[in-house]
């Protein structure tokens, strides 16, 4: 088991306690996209889930994310939500940076070869509906003030809007409560890193002239700006200028955003009628351990990145998809070694978070390139990516999530740990079959299970759906509930 349980005011508990002695199976702290996807998965698998959210129910989350990448759409497809979400936004097949570098996402080998530009609240709406329909319980206007855990449980100390205090005892707890995570704070975990962008101005505005794309970004070294469409005539403008670094408490005026936007794009697109203005900073941080005993961190509670590349929300939702099936196996008793399985959340997702920090940080530093040598390096990088297809494909795979893979044990088949594409099988598309939340075993028709044909076949920590190739093949595949290949054999 990774880390040591926090014993802050720990209450002794019988390790053999029955599930009925818990208030809930899993407490999820935070009702953003990461927490909502996780809660929906656990509840759909029959787990009792309680979601704790400090915001009142009627309060919408601040939308900072606008892009849903291909890999996240695949995961939503496995939950029967992707097609509905696509209708809320605008697909972009080309992702451009600095007006020079463009990645052709249409080359991605996926059902979703694009970046979907849609506001975060649309993602949350669908995920919340799914979690509620599956039976997840929500407690809004409730804050976490302390945690304790022992060999069998986690106890969360809470208070509501009226100051009433309570506790919730669960088998596991997951902190998905953002950059200022109360869970991470209660555990006393470090969050090393620092600010990559300070004094970024934001405004929700109308534009007299619509940009050529629903999401645009450009910079001069002294200034850069991003404009994203809400899809309803409103736009989010984010603008930064090197020479105007002021405290976040200083008010933002529309003229400031206009001026920086003009410097970055050569036009402010007729920006007018602001309905909201603010200022923020962007950090690059990552907690060293995603697991502490029965407590886990996911999403921005575990890692935060610059907004460049739009990878933050996507990485958090992919954290949730990785963790949910492992927690389900532990709750059901399906895993021969639940602790070892749960430890793979750290070994698989921490390197991904670190890689996203590097890639998003590289993009924003290229945008902020100021000196002549830095600008030359940016131009060279853009040129290399435009003419070297392998380099371009690798960059697209990282940003879109399609290229993310997990390490495999020595001697494993070369496909082990890789993302499974949406294979067309005799029973239908793979990602439709994954909607049951089970492993999918793919063999030729009439082929026995791998357990009876190969000693290398793994013990499966969960239920299995059988599927078959449309035409006879020698390859056998076992696909995990999160769409990655667990085992392969020729």
Buried (B, 14 or more C-beta within 10 A) or exposed (E): BBBEBBEBEBEEBEEEBEEEEBBBBBBBBBBBBBBBBBBBBBBBBEBBBBBBBBBEEEEEBBBBBBBBBBBBBBBBBBBBBBEEBBEBBBBBBEBBBBBBBBBBBEEBEBBBBBBBBBBBBBBBBBBBBBBBEBBBBBBBBBBBEBBBBBBBBBBBBBBBEEEEEEEBBBBBBBBBBBBEBBBBBBBEBEBEBEEBBBBBBBBBBBBEEEBEBBBBBBBBBBBBBBBBBBBEEBBBBBBBBBEBEBEEEEEBEBEBBBBBBBBBBEEBBEBEEBEEBEBBBBBBBBBEBBBBBBBBBBBBBBBBBBBBBBBBBBBBBBBBBBBBBBBBBBBBEBBEEBEEBBBBBBEBBBEBBEBBBEBBBBBBBBBBBEEEEBBEBBBEBBEEBBEEEEEBBEBBBBBBBBBBBBEBEEEBBEBBBBBBBBBEBEBEBBBBBBBBBBBBBBBBEEBEBBEEEEEEBBEBBBBBBEBBBEEEBEEBBBBBBBBBBBBBBE
